[in-house]
Amino acid sequence: MIKQIEFRLKAYSRGFHLITHEVLKQLSQLPEVGVLHLFVKHTSCALSINENADPDVRLDMESIYNRMVREGEPYYVHTFEGRDDMPAHAKSILTGVSLTIPITGGRLNLGTWQGIYLCEFRNHGGSRELVATIIG
């Protein structure tokens, strides 16, 4: 069985956001065994898996990314969409726009402390479109 669902996330502020439950709400019953592939259809945000318990991790990730890829660098050529746009594209490439998660026993087989993140790199990125492909 292969099933594909497209859905839109609400607009999130800039930062790292735990969206596991929001993703699961969009999916029908998962197969007993399989794979979930998630893809975000944008170039200024990303998907990741990380800490799902302590929200300080998400704040620290924002700080780390902002130090790694700074806004307003004088060597940026692509600047007409705002100071946060070119850094958002770079952060998206560093993080990635897709995830593959195993499905076991009809559930996402994430670790105890793992959750799905939307990494929003724009100040006003708007709602984001995702494609979920379930294979199983």
C-alpha positions in Angstrom: 0.0 0.0 0.0 1.2 3.5 -0.8 -0.8 6.5 0.3 0.0 10.2 -0.2 -1.5 13.1 1.7 -0.8 16.8 1.2 -1.6 19.2 4.1 -0.8 22.6 5.3 0.6 23.6 8.7 -0.5 26.7 10.4 1.9 29.6 10.2 4.6 29.4 12.9 6.9 32.1 14.2 10.6 31.9 13.5 12.1 29.1 15.5 12.0 25.3 16.0 8.6 23.9 16.6 7.5 20.4 17.7 4.8 19.3 15.1 4.6 15.5 15.7 1.0 15.6 16.9 0.0 18.0 14.1 1.5 15.6 11.5 -0.2 12.6 13.1 -3.6 14.3 13.1 -3.3 14.5 9.3 -2.5 10.8 8.7 -5.1 8.1 8.5 -4.4 4.8 10.3 -0.8 3.8 9.8 0.1 0.3 8.5 1.5 -2.3 10.9 4.9 -2.0 9.3 6.2 0.6 6.8 7.8 4.0 6.3 6.5 7.5 6.5 8.3 10.0 4.3 7.7 13.7 5.0 8.6 16.5 2.6 8.1 20.2 3.1 7.5 22.1 -0.2 9.5 25.2 0.7 13.1 26.5 0.5 13.2 28.7 3.7 12.2 26.1 6.3 13.2 22.5 7.1 12.2 19.3 8.9 14.2 17.6 11.6 13.9 15.1 14.4 15.2 16.1 17.8 14.3 16.5 21.5 10.6 16.4 22.3 10.6 17.0 26.0 12.6 20.1 26.9 11.6 23.2 25.0 15.0 24.8 25.9 16.5 22.6 23.2 14.4 24.4 20.6 15.5 27.8 21.8 19.2 26.7 21.8 18.9 25.3 18.3 17.6 28.8 17.1 20.6 30.4 18.8 23.0 27.9 17.3 21.6 28.3 13.8 21.6 32.1 14.0 25.3 32.1 15.0 26.2 29.6 12.2 24.3 31.5 9.5 24.0 35.2 10.2 21.7 37.8 8.6 22.9 40.8 6.7 26.3 39.4 5.6 27.9 41.8 3.1 28.6 39.0 0.7 25.0 38.0 0.2 23.8 38.7 -3.3 20.2 37.4 -2.9 18.8 40.2 -0.7 15.6 41.5 -2.2 13.3 39.3 -0.2 14.5 40.6 3.2 17.5 40.1 5.6 16.2 36.8 6.8 15.6 35.2 3.4 19.1 34.2 2.2 20.1 32.8 5.7 16.8 30.9 5.6 17.8 29.2 2.3 21.2 28.3 3.7 19.7 26.9 6.9 17.2 24.9 4.9 20.0 23.3 2.9 22.0 22.5 6.1 19.0 20.8 7.7 17.0 19.3 4.8 13.5 19.3 3.6 12.5 15.7 4.2 12.4 12.9 6.8 12.0 9.2 6.6 10.5 7.6 9.8 9.9 3.8 10.3 6.5 2.6 11.2 6.3 -0.3 13.6 3.2 -1.7 15.2 1.0 0.9 13.5 3.0 3.8 15.1 5.9 6.0 14.2 9.0 4.3 15.6 10.6 7.4 17.1 12.9 7.2 20.1 11.5 8.1 23.6 12.8 11.7 23.4 12.3 12.3 19.6 9.8 14.5 17.9 9.3 16.0 14.5 10.3 19.6 14.2 9.3 22.3 11.7 12.4 24.5 11.6 11.0 27.9 10.5 13.8 30.2 9.4 11.8 33.2 8.2 10.4 35.9 10.4 7.1 35.6 8.6 7.2 32.3 6.7 3.5 31.8 6.6 1.7 28.4 6.5 3.8 25.5 5.1 2.8 22.7 2.8 3.8 19.1 3.6 3.6 15.9 1.6 3.3 12.7 3.6 3.9 9.4 1.8 3.1 6.3 3.7 4.5 3.0 2.3 3.5 -0.2 4.0 
